[in-house]
Amino acid sequence: MTFSGPALALRQVSAYQSKRSNISIVNVLLSDGTGSLSITRFIGGKGNKYLLDRYKDQFPKGATVIASGVVERDKYSNKLALKNAEVEILGVLDEGGGIDDLQSQSIHLGRLVPVYALTEGLSLRYLRNVIKNALDAFGEHLEDPIPADIRDRLGLMDLRTALTNMHFPEEPENKDEARRRLVFDELFQIQLLLARRRYKFEQTEGALSIELVENGLVKRLVEKLPFTLTKAQLRVFGEIGKDLASPKPMHRLVQGDVGSGKTIVAMMACLIAVDNNFQAVVMAPTEILAEQHYKQFKERLAPLGLRVGFVVGKQGAKERREVLQDIRSGQVHVAVGTHALLEDAVEFPNLGLIVIDEQHRFGVKQRARLKAKSMTPELLTMTATPIPRTLALTMHGDLDVSEIDELPPGRKPVETKLLRPSEKKQAWTLMKEQIDKGRQAYIVFPLIEESESLSAKAATQEYEKLKEGVFKDYKLGLMHGKLKPQEKDEIMDRFRKGEFHILVSTTVIEVGVDVPNSTVMMIENADRFGLAQLHQLRGRVGRGADQSYCFLVADMKSEQTRHRLEIMEQTNDGFVVAERDLEIRGPGEFTGYRQSGLPDMILADLVKDTPILEDARNTAIELIKRDPDLTSCPGLLKHIERKMSSIEGDLVRSG
């Protein structure tokens, strides 16, 4: 029960030592003129005058207070007493006998109070007092970066009011409105940066105009394809074609689920550039994926009379020198490679289109270096990691986003099942059945965060156990991050050719590996993976016409773990998986967010705060269109420059 009011005061304070036990006692009498309550404090140790005096000083006689505790009758005096009491001093007697208010209202009692995460040596009372004092002392001097017209239009609190109500709200609704304002601040600064990036990109002078040539290379390619393009592929290709023909540079992200056919769409985009006498470049994050793209491009484009170049770090000096010369002379129409394409020695005389695959694996600076190889490049980025819409607006608000949301006909969903370690025999049995039918399988182990060497060692140990044990009659290959690039390529090539029945691997096979004959995957310690990563790994099977299977092995010691992994059993849709992954882990852990060059979010929840995100995005776009240099909002400009100084340039100088 809490007691307060202007008349509630400390009427008597006494302290004495108990004669019977080794304790000292402080009694405080509270009264409001209609009755009284006593509060008793016990202090260990006789004769501890310092502690007694300190406790007495905490309760100055005549002070107005607010008190909270359990009201009981004292078993000795039979008078009302406040047990487990907390007391907060609101005012003390001044020299003239009047009340000198220390604070206008309680900080700790009789109200909504903030509860903070604490560190050793700090108490909630101390932290509340510090924050309250800071707000009182400096709140009126806070400069609100959000212009008043924006606040009024969106019904947002001013900054001082928001901070005060975030910590010390009078009503629950006040805290909700304060949070809405502060979440808007977080999202608005991100959207301003993205809007500015986009504006700068669109203002690039001399943008290329690359038209689709009727009866050109694209038509010849499509006529030779052994399959029919899906409606989603054709729709996205149409969006890319419009971008290329526009006087503004293309800045588009294509996202699609694993196996949705992004590569062929990118290939068609490259052919539009080549038909217009431009070169195209395709950059992938790993040599395995780059080589896979190179082989696919070469297989499809060589019959059209086109030259595809390959640039990776593992090349010998002579091979590298020759391909760089051919790129420089314009003989290479499409160059495929890894980050080796970023080197200064790689020079394009007429680069028109840049394609970046799995772009979230490249940092902002790496992408900028590739764009710098052309004065006015058309930029197409791709990802097989579906991104929830709210996160896409946050990470890629400066891009146009296309979705290939349809799989080629005939693809069967991968059957996914959770297993405890004691149930692995089920997976082994099915693997053997599939291998005996001529299929292949993967067994995947998680990376050990502390060390890639430990991960390689763990995978190697399990590989030896499997090879000598349950799969002794089968051929196994081993892949891990400590192998040299050429060793990885050799192992993958042998696996593609069917020389291994089972590939034991760490997550180096996560992206892009395409072996349609593989129909079974077993993922060990699946609880150590995020859902999006599990979905990517699962995408290594189910790439052919045969039914495929994925087993997730985990202890599932908690209901939370089981609930999370059951999502993989329930759906094969990468967009659904991505939404659930965002709900569970938040954007900071989402693949690619940390590489996006954007600040972390402290309050914003992209699942719950979608309406605020929409307001922030629309307001930022409108403001940058009207005032790209923010000359009309100097306070906002100063705030954003300060916030963004540690990431990709600042708002004014980025782009």
C-alpha positions in Angstrom: 0.0 0.0 0.0 1.3 3.5 -0.8 0.6 6.6 1.3 1.1 10.1 0.1 -0.3 13.6 0.4 0.8 17.1 1.4 0.2 16.4 5.1 2.1 13.1 5.3 5.3 13.8 7.2 8.0 12.4 9.4 6.8 13.4 12.9 9.4 11.6 15.0 12.7 9.8 14.4 14.4 7.9 17.2 17.4 5.5 17.3 18.7 3.2 20.1 20.6 0.1 20.8 18.8 -3.1 21.8 19.7 -4.4 25.2 19.0 -8.0 24.4 20.6 -8.5 21.0 23.5 -7.3 18.9 21.4 -4.9 16.9 20.6 -1.2 16.7 17.1 0.1 15.9 15.8 3.2 14.1 12.1 4.0 14.5 10.3 6.5 12.2 6.8 7.8 12.9 4.7 9.0 10.0 1.6 11.0 10.4 -0.9 12.9 8.3 -2.9 14.5 11.1 -5.5 11.7 11.1 -3.4 8.8 12.3 0.1 7.5 12.3 2.3 4.6 11.1 5.6 3.4 12.4 8.5 2.2 10.3 11.3 0.2 12.0 14.8 -0.3 10.6 17.2 -2.9 12.2 21.0 -2.4 11.9 23.4 -5.2 12.8 26.0 -4.4 15.5 25.9 -2.6 18.8 27.3 0.9 19.1 27.5 1.6 15.4 27.0 5.3 15.8 28.0 6.1 12.3 25.3 3.9 10.8 22.7 5.1 13.3 23.4 8.8 12.4 23.3 8.0 8.7 19.9 6.4 9.0 18.6 9.2 11.1 19.9 11.7 8.5 17.9 9.9 5.8 14.7 10.7 7.7 14.8 14.4 8.6 12.0 15.3 11.1 9.1 17.2 9.6 9.9 16.2 6.0 7.0 15.5 3.7 7.2 11.9 2.3 5.6 9.2 0.3 5.7 5.7 1.7 4.9 2.2 0.5 4.7 -1.1 2.2 2.5 -3.6 4.0 0.3 -2.3 6.8 0.2 -4.6 9.9 -0.3 -4.2 13.6 3.0 -4.4 15.5 2.8 -7.5 17.8 4.6 -5.6 20.6 2.9 -2.2 20.6 -0.4 -3.2 18.8 0.0 0.0 16.8 -0.2 0.2 13.0 3.2 -0.3 11.3 4.5 -0.3 7.7 6.4 -3.4 7.0 9.0 -3.8 4.2 8.6 -0.1 3.8 10.1 2.2 1.2 10.2 5.9 2.0 10.9 8.8 -0.4 11.5 12.3 0.9 9.6 15.0 -1.1 10.4 18.1 1.0 12.1 19.2 4.2 11.6 22.0 6.7 13.4 25.3 5.7 14.9 27.7 8.2 11.6 29.6 8.5 9.7 26.5 9.4 8.1 26.1 6.0 8.4 23.2 3.6 11.2 23.4 1.0 10.1 21.1 -1.9 13.0 18.9 -3.0 10.9 17.6 -5.9 7.4 18.2 -7.2 6.6 14.5 -7.4 7.9 11.1 -6.4 10.5 9.4 -8.5 10.4 5.9 -6.9 7.0 5.4 -5.3 3.3 5.7 -6.0 3.8 6.0 -9.8 5.0 4.2 -12.9 8.7 3.8 -12.3 11.4 2.8 -14.8 13.3 -0.4 -14.3 16.8 -0.5 -15.8 19.3 -3.2 -16.4 21.9 -2.7 -13.7 25.6 -3.3 -13.3 27.4 -4.1 -10.1 27.5 -1.2 -7.7 24.5 0.6 -9.2 21.0 0.6 -7.6 17.7 1.4 -9.3 17.2 4.4 -7.0 20.6 5.8 -7.8 20.1 5.4 -11.5 16.6 6.9 -11.5 17.9 9.9 -9.5 20.8 10.5 -11.9 18.5 10.4 -15.0 15.8 12.5 -13.4 18.4 15.1 -12.4 19.9 15.1 -15.9 16.4 15.6 -17.5 15.6 18.5 -15.0 19.0 20.2 -15.5 19.4 19.8 -19.3 16.0 19.0 -20.7 15.1 22.5 -21.6 18.4 22.9 -23.5 17.8 19.9 -25.7 17.7 20.8 -29.4 14.9 18.9 -31.1 16.3 17.7 -34.5 12.8 16.9 -36.0 11.3 20.1 -37.5 8.1 21.2 -35.8 6.0 20.9 -39.0 6.9 17.2 -39.2 6.1 16.6 -35.5 2.8 18.4 -35.9 1.8 16.5 -39.0 2.6 13.1 -37.5 1.4 13.9 -34.0 4.8 13.4 -32.4 6.0 14.6 -29.0 8.9 17.1 -28.9 12.2 15.5 -27.8 12.2 16.7 -24.2 8.7 15.6 -23.5 9.4 12.2 -25.2 12.5 11.6 -23.1 10.7 12.6 -19.9 7.8 10.4 -20.6 10.0 7.5 -21.6 11.5 7.4 -18.1 8.9 9.0 -15.9 5.4 8.8 -17.6 2.4 10.0 -15.7 0.2 7.5 -17.6 1.0 4.3 -19.6 -0.2 6.0 -22.8 2.4 8.7 -22.3 5.2 6.1 -22.4 3.7 4.6 -25.6 3.7 8.0 -27.3 7.2 8.7 -26.1 8.4 5.4 -27.5 6.7 6.2 -30.8 8.6 9.4 -31.1 12.0 7.9 -30.3 11.4 4.9 -32.6 10.6 7.4 -35.3 13.9 9.1 -34.7 15.8 5.9 -35.1 14.0 4.9 -38.3 13.9 8.4 -39.7 17.7 8.9 -39.6 18.2 5.6 -41.4 15.6 6.5 -44.1 17.2 9.9 -44.5 20.6 8.3 -45.2 19.0 5.9 -47.7 16.9 8.6 -49.4 20.1 10.7 -49.7 22.0 7.8 -51.2 19.2 7.2 -53.7 19.0 10.9 -54.6 22.7 11.2 -55.2 22.7 8.0 -57.4 19.8 9.3 -59.4 21.5 12.6 -60.0 24.5 10.9 -61.7 25.2 12.7 -64.9 25.4 10.9 -68.3 23.4 7.8 -67.2 23.5 5.1 -69.8 20.4 4.3 -71.8 20.5 0.6 -72.6 17.6 -0.6 -74.8 16.5 -4.2 -75.3 17.4 -5.1 -78.9 14.5 -6.7 -80.8 15.6 -10.2 -82.1 18.9 -9.7 -80.2 21.0 -11.8 -77.9 18.2 -12.2 -75.2 15.8 -13.7 -77.7 18.5 -16.1 -79.0 19.3 -17.2 -75.5 15.7 -17.8 -74.5 15.1 -19.8 -77.7 18.0 -22.2 -76.7 16.9 -22.7 -73.1 15.7 -26.3 -72.3 13.0 -24.9 -70.0 10.4 -22.2 -70.0 10.8 -19.0 -67.9 8.3 -18.5 -65.1 6.0 -15.6 -65.0 7.9 -14.2 -62.0 11.2 -14.3 -64.0 9.6 -12.6 -67.0 8.1 -9.9 -64.7 11.4 -9.1 -63.0 13.3 -9.1 -66.3 10.7 -6.6 -67.6 11.4 -4.4 -64.5 15.2 -4.6 -65.2 14.6 -3.7 -68.9 12.7 -0.6 -68.0 15.5 0.4 -65.6 18.2 0.0 -68.2 16.3 2.0 -70.7 15.6 4.8 -68.3 17.8 7.9 -68.2 18.4 7.3 -64.5 20.9 4.7 -63.4 19.5 1.3 -62.4 19.8 0.5 -58.7 17.8 -2.7 -58.3 17.8 -5.6 -55.9 16.4 -8.9 -57.1 15.6 -11.3 -54.3 14.2 -14.8 -54.8 14.1 -18.1 -53.0 16.8 -20.7 -53.5 16.3 -22.3 -56.9 14.0 -19.5 -58.2 16.1 -18.8 -61.3 17.8 -15.5 -60.5 21.0 -16.3 -62.4 19.3 -16.7 -65.8 17.5 -13.3 -65.3 20.9 -11.7 -64.5 22.3 -13.4 -67.6 19.6 -11.9 -69.8 20.3 -8.4 -68.3 24.0 -8.8 -69.2 23.0 -9.6 -72.8 21.0 -6.3 -73.1 24.2 -4.5 -72.1 26.4 -6.5 -74.6 23.8 -5.9 -77.4 24.4 -2.2 -76.7 28.2 -2.6 -77.0 28.8 -2.5 -73.2 30.6 -4.9 -71.0 29.0 -6.6 -68.0 30.6 -7.9 -64.7 29.2 -10.5 -62.3 30.8 -10.6 -58.8 30.2 -13.4 -56.3 31.3 -13.7 -52.7 33.1 -17.1 -52.9 35.3 -18.8 -55.6 33.0 -21.8 -55.5 30.0 -19.7 -56.4 32.0 -17.5 -58.9 33.2 -20.6 -60.7 29.7 -22.0 -60.8 28.4 -18.8 -62.4 31.3 -18.7 -64.8 30.5 -22.2 -66.0 26.8 -21.4 -66.4 27.5 -18.2 -68.3 30.1 -19.8 -70.5 27.8 -22.7 -71.3 24.9 -20.4 -72.3 26.8 -17.5 -73.9 29.6 -19.2 -75.8 27.1 -20.6 -78.4 26.0 -17.0 -78.9 29.6 -16.1 -79.9 30.4 -14.3 -76.7 33.5 -14.4 -74.5 33.2 -14.8 -70.7 36.2 -14.0 -68.6 37.0 -15.4 -65.1 38.9 -13.4 -62.4 39.6 -14.9 -59.0 42.4 -14.8 -56.5 43.7 -18.4 -57.1 44.7 -17.8 -60.8 48.3 -18.1 -61.9 50.2 -15.0 -63.1 50.0 -15.9 -66.8 46.3 -16.8 -66.8 45.5 -13.6 -64.8 47.6 -11.4 -67.1 45.9 -12.8 -70.2 42.3 -12.4 -68.9 43.0 -8.9 -67.7 44.4 -7.9 -71.1 41.3 -9.3 -72.8 39.0 -7.4 -70.4 41.0 -4.2 -71.0 40.9 -4.6 -74.8 37.1 -5.3 -74.7 37.4 -8.8 -76.0 35.7 -10.1 -72.9 31.9 -9.4 -73.0 31.1 -10.6 -69.5 33.6 -10.9 -66.6 32.7 -13.2 -63.8 34.7 -13.4 -60.5 35.1 -12.7 -56.8 36.4 -9.6 -55.0 39.5 -10.0 -57.2 37.5 -7.9 -59.7 38.0 -4.9 -57.4 41.7 -4.8 -57.9 43.1 -1.7 -59.7 44.6 -3.9 -62.4 41.1 -4.9 -63.6 40.1 -2.2 -66.1 36.9 -2.1 -68.2 36.9 0.2 -71.3 33.2 0.2 -71.5 31.5 -1.2 -68.4 27.7 -0.8 -68.6 26.2 -3.3 -66.1 27.4 -4.6 -62.7 25.7 -7.6 -61.2 26.6 -8.4 -57.5 25.4 -11.8 -56.3 24.7 -12.4 -52.6 25.4 -8.7 -52.2 24.9 -8.7 -48.4 28.2 -10.5 -48.2 30.0 -7.5 -49.5 30.6 -4.3 -47.5 29.5 -0.9 -48.6 33.1 0.1 -49.5 33.6 -3.0 -51.7 30.4 -2.3 -53.7 31.4 1.3 -54.1 34.9 0.3 -55.4 33.2 -1.9 -58.1 30.9 0.9 -59.1 33.8 3.3 -59.4 35.1 1.2 -62.4 32.4 2.9 -64.5 31.4 6.5 -64.6 27.7 5.7 -64.8 27.2 2.0 -64.0 23.9 0.2 -64.0 23.8 -1.8 -60.8 21.8 -5.0 -60.3 22.2 -6.8 -57.0 20.8 -10.3 -56.1 20.3 -12.4 -53.0 19.0 -15.9 -52.4 18.3 -14.9 -48.8 14.8 -13.6 -48.9 14.5 -10.4 -46.9 11.2 -9.4 -45.1 9.6 -6.3 -46.5 10.2 -4.2 -43.4 13.9 -5.1 -43.3 14.2 -4.6 -47.0 12.9 -1.1 -46.6 15.4 -0.5 -43.8 18.5 -2.2 -45.4 17.7 -1.4 -49.0 15.5 1.6 -49.0 17.8 3.2 -51.6 17.1 0.3 -54.0 14.2 -0.7 -56.1 13.3 -4.3 -55.0 12.1 -7.1 -57.3 10.9 -10.5 -56.1 11.1 -13.8 -58.0 8.4 -15.3 -55.9 7.7 -18.4 -58.0 9.7 -21.6 -58.4 10.2 -23.5 -61.7 7.4 -26.1 -62.3 8.1 -29.6 -61.2 10.1 -28.7 -58.0 9.0 -30.8 -55.0 9.1 -29.3 -51.5 12.0 -30.6 -49.4 10.6 -32.9 -46.6 12.1 -31.6 -43.4 12.2 -33.4 -40.1 13.6 -32.6 -36.6 15.6 -35.4 -34.9 17.3 -35.7 -31.5 20.9 -37.0 -31.6 19.6 -40.4 -30.5 17.4 -40.6 -33.6 20.1 -40.0 -36.2 19.9 -43.6 -37.4 16.7 -42.5 -39.3 18.7 -40.1 -41.4 21.5 -42.5 -41.9 19.1 -45.2 -43.1 17.4 -42.9 -45.6 20.8 -41.6 -46.9 21.9 -45.2 -47.6 18.6 -45.9 -49.4 19.0 -42.7 -51.6 22.7 -43.4 -52.3 21.8 -47.0 -53.4 19.4 -45.4 -55.9 22.2 -43.3 -57.3 21.7 -40.1 -55.3 24.1 -38.2 -53.1 23.9 -36.5 -49.7 25.4 -33.8 -47.4 26.2 -33.9 -43.7 26.8 -30.3 -42.4 28.5 -29.2 -39.2 28.2 -25.7 -37.7 31.1 -23.2 -37.6 32.7 -22.8 -34.2 32.7 -19.1 -33.6 35.9 -19.0 -31.7 38.0 -20.5 -34.5 37.8 -21.7 -38.1 40.5 -24.2 -37.2 38.4 -25.7 -34.4 35.5 -26.0 -36.9 37.7 -27.8 -39.4 39.1 -30.1 -36.7 35.5 -30.9 -35.5 34.3 -31.7 -39.1 37.5 -33.7 -39.7 37.0 -35.8 -36.6 33.3 -36.5 -37.5 34.3 -37.3 -41.0 36.8 -39.9 -39.8 34.2 -41.5 -37.5 31.5 -41.6 -40.2 34.0 -43.0 -42.8 35.2 -45.8 -40.5 31.8 -46.4 -39.0 28.2 -46.1 -40.2 29.3 -45.2 -43.8 32.3 -47.4 -44.2 30.9 -48.9 -47.4 30.5 -45.5 -49.0 32.8 -42.8 -50.4 32.9 -39.6 -48.4 34.4 -36.2 -49.2 35.4 -33.5 -46.7 35.0 -29.7 -47.1 35.9 -27.0 -44.6 37.1 -23.4 -44.5 40.7 -24.2 -43.8 41.2 -25.8 -47.2 42.9 -23.8 -50.0 40.5 -22.5 -52.7 41.8 -24.9 -55.3 41.3 -27.8 -52.8 37.7 -26.8 -52.3 37.1 -26.5 -56.0 38.6 -30.0 -56.6 36.4 -31.6 -53.9 33.2 -29.9 -55.2 34.1 -30.9 -58.8 34.6 -34.5 -57.7 31.3 -34.4 -55.7 29.5 -33.1 -58.8 30.9 -35.9 -60.9 29.6 -38.4 -58.4 33.0 -39.6 -57.0 31.7 -39.0 -53.5 28.4 -40.4 -52.2 28.4 -38.1 -49.2 30.0 -34.6 -48.7 30.8 -33.9 -45.1 31.1 -30.1 -44.7 31.0 -27.0 -42.6 28.8 -24.1 -43.9 31.1 -23.3 -46.8 28.4 -24.9 -49.0 25.7 -22.5 -47.7 25.4 -20.4 -50.9 25.1 -21.3 -54.5 26.4 -24.8 -54.6 24.3 -26.6 -57.2 24.4 -30.4 -57.4 20.9 -31.6 -58.6 21.7 -35.2 -57.8 21.9 -34.5 -54.1 18.7 -35.4 -52.3 19.5 -35.7 -48.6 21.0 -33.3 -46.1 21.6 -33.8 -42.4 22.5 -30.7 -40.4 24.1 -31.4 -37.0 23.6 -29.0 -34.1 20.8 -27.3 -36.1 19.9 -25.2 -33.0 23.1 -23.2 -33.5 22.0 -21.8 -36.9 19.6 -19.0 -37.6 16.5 -20.0 -39.6 17.6 -18.1 -42.7 20.9 -20.0 -42.7 19.1 -23.3 -42.3 16.9 -22.5 -45.2 20.0 -21.6 -47.3 21.6 -24.9 -46.4 18.4 -26.8 -47.1 18.4 -25.2 -50.6 21.4 -27.3 -51.6 19.0 -30.2 -52.0 15.7 -30.3 -53.9 17.3 -28.8 -57.0 16.3 -31.7 -59.2 13.1 -33.5 -60.0 13.5 -36.2 -57.3 12.0 -35.9 -53.8 14.5 -34.5 -51.4 14.9 -34.6 -47.6 16.5 -32.5 -44.8 17.1 -33.7 -41.3 17.7 -31.1 -38.5 19.6 -32.7 -35.6 19.4 -30.8 -32.3 19.0 -31.5 -28.5 15.9 -29.3 -28.3 16.4 -28.8 -24.6 14.1 -25.8 -24.6 10.6 -25.3 -26.0 11.9 -22.1 -27.6 14.4 -24.1 -29.6 11.8 -26.7 -30.7 9.3 -24.0 -31.6 12.0 -22.2 -33.7 13.1 -25.3 -35.6 9.5 -26.5 -36.2 9.1 -23.5 -38.5 11.5 -25.3 -40.9 9.2 -28.4 -40.8 6.2 -26.2 -41.5 7.3 -24.3 -44.6 9.7 -24.3 -47.6 8.9 -20.7 -48.4 12.0 -18.6 -47.8 10.0 -15.4 -47.4 7.9 -17.0 -44.5 11.1 -18.3 -42.9 12.7 -14.9 -43.2 9.8 -13.1 -41.5 9.8 -15.6 -38.6 13.6 -15.3 -38.3 13.3 -11.5 -38.1 10.6 -11.9 -35.4 12.8 -14.1 -33.3 16.3 -12.7 -33.7 15.7 -9.0 -34.8 17.5 -7.2 -37.6 20.9 -6.9 -35.9 21.6 -10.6 -36.3 20.0 -10.8 -39.8 22.3 -11.7 -42.6 23.7 -8.6 -44.2 22.4 -6.0 -41.8 25.8 -5.3 -40.3 27.3 -5.0 -43.7 24.6 -2.5 -44.8 26.4 0.6 -43.4 23.5 1.5 -41.2 23.3 2.2 -37.5 22.0 -0.4 -35.0 18.4 0.0 -33.8 17.9 0.2 -30.0 14.1 0.7 -29.6 12.7 0.0 -33.1 11.1 -3.4 -33.7 10.6 -3.9 -37.4 7.9 -6.5 -36.9 5.7 -4.3 -34.6 6.7 -0.8 -35.8 5.8 -1.1 -39.5 3.5 1.9 -39.5 6.2 4.1 -37.9 8.7 2.8 -40.5 6.3 3.8 -43.3 5.9 7.3 -41.8 9.7 7.6 -41.5 10.3 6.4 -45.0 7.7 8.6 -46.7 8.8 11.7 -44.7 12.5 11.1 -45.5 11.8 10.7 -49.3 9.6 13.8 -49.4 12.1 15.9 -47.4 15.1 14.9 -49.5 13.2 15.6 -52.7 12.3 19.0 -51.5 15.6 19.9 -49.7 18.4 17.3 -50.5 21.0 19.3 -48.6 18.7 19.9 -45.6 19.4 23.6 -45.6 16.0 24.3 -44.2 16.6 21.9 -41.2 20.0 22.9 -39.7 19.2 21.1 -36.5 18.4 17.9 -38.3 21.4 18.2 -40.5 23.7 18.6 -37.4 22.1 15.6 -35.7 22.4 13.3 -38.7 26.0 14.3 -39.4 26.9 13.4 -35.8 25.0 10.1 -35.9 26.4 9.0 -39.2 30.0 10.0 -38.7 31.0 6.5 -37.8 29.5 4.8 -40.8 29.6 5.3 -44.6 30.5 9.0 -44.7 28.0 11.4 -43.4 24.7 12.5 -44.9 26.0 15.5 -46.8 29.2 13.9 -48.2 27.8 10.3 -48.9 26.9 9.1 -52.4 
